[in-house]
């Protein structure tokens, strides 16, 4: 992020505008709509302001390069040519923010695409790389953002001080307004029924209790186990995203991607509690202690886990610890890696008359694989999905082959599923260890069964072989 989005208070001074033509008039129209005080130097001498509110616009004459900069808070050049470049140099010399339209080299700030809803303003930028992309994003936001969202912001602003005077604890203040925004009072404002909303708000006799305070008037703690999915942030559920935005502290696993962590509320604490293969972590008991302490201090904690909390995620152990400690908790499921692999690589885990059962198992280490009853997994119509099975691949192969599963059984090794660097290697059970070596590191899912022959990588591998055979025959 090269450009940090900030909001400039236009009531604190004058914006110096330099330029001519339609470009400068578009900027003048935007500044006028925002209520800015503008001093406009038209480089072509044409101060045509038809259709623009010029109540706060000063039509200046003379050379802007020698104009007094006293009281100026920003300089904007559009359609100004070489004068704009020179003006940028002058502005930088005295520490004034300057924008030269379509010229990043001479600008210290840029104009974003703007969604204007009164007191709610959304700015979308691309670092100046593609205004068209920014505009398209703005269009999508325009389509989903309620028309009266600005009214809701001003409604809260109207009552904020009086409510805060009645709620001493900061955490409870935040939760109070969350309930207002997400509940029926917020819905009334968005529906244009502000009078009814004001009446409902004024009828709240105990704001702390409304915000969910305990008997001592303190915020109640809560732990939410959240499945982060296999890596793609777009696969987070809406409920998971809301939990991340509401959290005061997030305890996250090593496999949770940075893109997903970016969805966490900016001022929430982020505590890594995971571990990588071969490296010690803090231990499960320590994780339990952290969650319990956070909840008992009144915080809303999220335990963010790769995949789904209840599929090899130790979520069951964690809710038992929370339950025994008397801590309130909830669970938000996530897309497990096996399902992510199936979807991305078009591998149906079940298939009519071919695969009627699925078994999920974990084989983190060779000794884990040795403890598996492989004789129960030899049914040709059973798909076996192995989590954390890369290291134990040779033992998995040996166990299945010894139990009677055919060495020609199709298998797939699907690494980093749903992420940009996802990779697949397909073949037969006999060659499973060599397939693992092809995917350039994990995490990876092993899928064993005839369903792999329906996958996109298998079809592609067969097509490549057919093409190779044809080329050899033609030689």
N, C-alpha and C positions, 0 to 999 in steps of 0.2 A: 504494500500500500504506500504509494509515493505521496498522495495527497490526502491529508486528514480532513474529513468532513467537519466543518465548523459553521456556526451560524453568526452572522455579523449583525450587530445592533445598528440599524440604519438611523436610529434617532439620535445618535451621538455625534454626528458630523455630516460632512458633505461628500458625495461621491462625484469625482471629477470624471466626466465622460468626454472622450475625444474620438472624432470620426465623422463619417458621412455615409449617406445612402441608406438602403433598406436595412443593412446590418446594424448600424448604430441606432436606427429608429426601433428595431426589435428590442435592443437592450434598453433603450429609453422607456419603452412601453412596459417592460418587466420591472424596471426600477420604480417607475411611477405607480404601478399597481401595488408595489410593496410599501409605498409611502415614503420613499427615499427623497432626501433633498439632493437635487442634481444640479451640477454646473456643467453645461454642455458647450464644448467648443466644436463647432461644425467646421471641419477642415476644408469644406468646399464653399463655405459661406451660406449654405442653404439651411435655415432653421425651420423647415416645414414641420409643424407639429400637429397637423390635422389628424383627428381621431385619437389624440393622446391627451390625457389629463396633465396639464402643465402647471397645476396649482403650486407645486413645490419645485419647479424646474426654472433655473436661471439660464437664459440664453446668452452665453458669454461671447465676447469678441476679442480679437487680438491673438497673440501667439501663446498657445498653451505651454510652450517650453520655457517661458519666462513668467508664467502666471503665478500668483501667490498661492502657496499650498497650505496656508494656515487654515486649520479646521477641517482639512480634507482627511477622510478616513480610508479611502481606497481610490485607485485610478483604474479606469476601464477604457480600453481602446478597441474600436470596431470599425473596420473600413477606413482605417487611418493611414495605411501605407507606412512609409518611412518615418512619418511623424510619430506613429504609434511605437515604433522601436526606440526612437529617441526619448519618447515620453516614459517608456518603461525603464530605461537607464536612469532617468532623473528620479523616478519614483523609488527605485531600488537604492539609490544613493542616499535617500533620506529615510529609508526604512518603511515606506508605504507599500502595502500590498497592491499588486498590479496584475491585471489580466489583459493580454493582447490576444484578441480572438483568433483561434486556430494557430497559435504560435506558442507552444509550450516552452521553447527556449527562452523567451523573454517574459514569461509569466511566473508569478509566484502563487497564484491561485487560479482555479478554473471554475466555470459555471457548470453545475450539475443539471441533469433533467429534473424538473421539480413537479411534485404532486402537491397542490395547494388545497388544503381543507381548513382554511382559517387558522385556528390555533395549532393545528396539526399540519406540519410540512414534512414531506419526505423528499430527500435529495438522493439522486441516483447518478453515480459517476463511473467512468471507466478509465480514469487517469488521463483523459484527453485522447485515448487511443481510438475510441469509436463512439461518437455521439449518437450514431444510429442505434447501436446496441442499447445505450442508456435510454434512448427514447422508447424502444420496444419494451424494456423492463418497466419503464414508467407507465406505459399503456396497460400492462398487466396489473400493476398495482392499482391504477385508476379503476380497473374493472372489478376488483375485489374489495376495495376499501369503502366502507359505508360513507354515504354522502354527508352524514351529520357527525362524523367522528370528531371534527373540530368543535362542534357544539358540546360533545361529551367532555373534551379537554377543558373547555371554558367553564362547564358546569362544575367540574372537580375543582378548578381554580377558584371558583366562587366560594366554595365551602372548605377549602383545604385548611386554612388557618384555624377556623373555628373547631374543626374536627381534631386537628393536631393538638389543640389546647386541651382536649378532653382525653387524648390517648398519649400516655407518657412514653411508651416503649416504641422505638423505631420500627421493629419487626412487625408489631401489631398495626402500625399505621399503613405499612405496605399491604398487609393482608386485608385491611379494611377496604382500601381502594380497589384491590383486586376483586373482592366480592361485589363491590359496587359496579365496576366495569363489566364483570362477567355475568352479573345477575339481572334480576328484573328491573332494577332502577336504571342501570345502564341501557337496557333494552327500551325503556320508556323514552330516554333522551334521544336515542337513535331513531325512534319512531316519531319524533317531533312533539312528544308530550312532556315538555320540560316542566310545566307546572305540576303535573302529577308526580314527576320524579322528585321535585323539590319537596313536595308534601311527604312523600314516602321517606326521603332522607331525614327530614326533620322529626319524623316519628320514631327514629331509632333512639331509644332512651339510653342505651349503654353501648357506645361504639366499640369498647374493648371486647365486650361479650360478643357483639356482632362479628368482630374480627376473629373470634375463636379463642379468646383468652381462657386460661384455666382458672381455678378457684382463687388463685393468688393474683390474678390480673396479669399474668405473664403469657407470652406466646407458647402455644403447644407445639412440641416437637413431633416430627413425623419422618419416617424413612420410606422412600420409594425405591424398590428394585426395578431398574429400567433395562430392558433389552435393547442394546444399541444396534443390533443386526450385524451382518457380516462385514460392513465397511462403508457401503455407499450411504452418505447422509440422507439422500432422498428416500431411503427405505425406512427411516424413522417414522413411527406412527405419530399422528397428530397429538395423541395423549402423551407420548414420550417427549415430544418437543415442548409441550406446555410444562411438563415436570422439570425439564432442564431450565426453562425460563423462570420458573418459580423457586428453584433451589437456592438455598443459602450456601451449601457446600456440596461438592460432588466428589465422591470417591470412585476413581475410574481404573479399569484394567489396562494392561499394557497394549492389548489388541484394539482398543478403541482408537479410531483414527482421529487425527488432528482436525479434519473437516467436521467431524461430529462434535468434538470439544468446542469448536467455534460456535455451536448452537447454544452453549451454556450462557446464562446471563453474565454480562461482563464483570460485574462486581461480586460474583459468587467465588468462593474459595474452591480451588481445584487440587485434589490430593491424589497422587498416583499411589495405588496399592497393589498393582499387578506385578508380575515377574515374567522374565523371559526364560526359555529353556536353558537349563544349566546355570542359572543365576538365582540366588536366594531372594525370596520376597519377604514381606514383613510377617507373613503367616496369617492363617485364617482367624485365629483367636484375636490377633491384633486388629484385624479388620472389623470383627464383631465389636470390639471395645470402642473403636473410633465411631462407628455408627451409633452405638448406644449413648456415648458421651455427647455426640452432636444433638441427638434427639432430646436428651434430658436437659440440655442447655437451651431448648426452645427453638432449635434450628430445624429447617426443612432440609433433610439430607437426601441425596440421590446416590444410590449404589449403581453405577453405570457399568454394565457388563456386556462384553462382546456377544453377539448372537442372542440367545434367549436365556434368561436367568435359570430356568428349570431344565435345560438340556446341557448337562455337563458344565453347568455354571455355578454349582454349589449354592444356588439360591435357596434350596430347601434347608440347608444348614443355617443360612443367615436368618431366615424368618423364624426358625426355632430359637435362635439366640435372642432375637428381638422379642419374640413372644414371652420367653422366660424372664426377660428384663422388664416386661410391662410396657414396651414401646409400641406405639401405633405404627402400622406399616401397610403398604399396598404393593402390588406387583403389576408392572406393565410389560406384557410380552414383547419379544422382538423376533425378527425373522432369523431363524437359526441358519448356520452356514450351509448345512445340507440342502435346505430348501433354496438358499441363494445360489448354490452351485447348480442345482437342478434347473432353475429358471434361466440362469445366464447361458448355460451350455446345452439347453434343450434336452435334458436328461430326465425322462419321466421316471420317477422312483417306483411307480406302479404302472402296469400295462395290462390291459384286458387279456386274460387267458395266458399271460406270460409271467407276470410278476404280481403276486397277490398279497405279499406281506413285506414289511420293512422292519429291519432291526438297526437301531442306532447303538453304537458302542464306542467306547474310548480305549485307546491303547497307547497311552503317553510314552510308556517305556516297554522294553522287550519283556520284562517280567509281568507287565499288565497283560500283554498278549498271551503269555504262557498260561495265565490263569483263566483265559476264556475257554468255555466249552465249545470248541469248534464243531463238534459233531451235531450241535443244534442248529448250525448255520449252513448245512450242506444242501438244503432244499433248493433245487434249481429255480423254483418260483419265488424265492426270497431275495430281496435286495438288501445288501449289507452296506451300511454307511458308517465309516470309521472316522472318528474325530481324533486329532492329534496322533495320527498313525504313521507319520513319515519315518521316525527313528525305528519303529518296530515293524516296518514293512517286510523285512525278511522273515521275521517270526510269524507275522500274519499269513504270509504266503505258505510257509511250512505247515502251520496249523491247519489251514483250510485244505491243502493238498493231502495231508496225512489223514484228515477226516473223510476225504473222498470227494471233495469238490473238484470239478474238472479243471485241469491246467489251462484249458482253452476258454474258461469263463471270461467274458469281457470285463475290464476294469478301467476306471478313470481316476486320475489324480488331478484334482482341481484346486489350484492355488490362488490365494488372495482374491477369492470370489467377490464379485460386484465392484471391485476396485479397478482403476484404470490399468493397472499392471497385471490383471488376472491372466492366468495361463493354464492350459490343460494339456495333459499327456494321456493318451489312451492306448490300450493294448490288451494283453491277456494276463491272467493271474500268474502264469509262469514267469512273466517278465516284470512283475510289480516293482521290485527294488530298483531296477534300471529306469522305470518310468518316473519314480520319485526323483531321481537325479536330474531329470530333464526340466523340472519346473522352477529351478533357480530359487529355492527357498520357500518357506511357508509364510503364514499358516496354510495348511492344505487339508482337503477332505478327500477320503478314498471312497469311491463308490464301486461296489463289486456286485456284478449280476448282469443278466442278459439285457437289462434296460439300457446299459451303456452303449449297446450296438445301435440304439435309436438316437444317440446324441449327435449334436452338430459336429464336434471334433472327430467322431468315428466316421461319419459320412464323408467329411473332408479328407480324412486319412485314406479311406477307400477310393475316393475320387483321384487323389494324388497317385495311388498305386496303379489304378486303371490307366491314367495318363502315361505313367512311367512305362507300363507294359506295352502300350501302344507305340510309344516312341522307340522302344527297344525292338519291337517287331518290324518297325519301318526301316531300321538301319540295315 
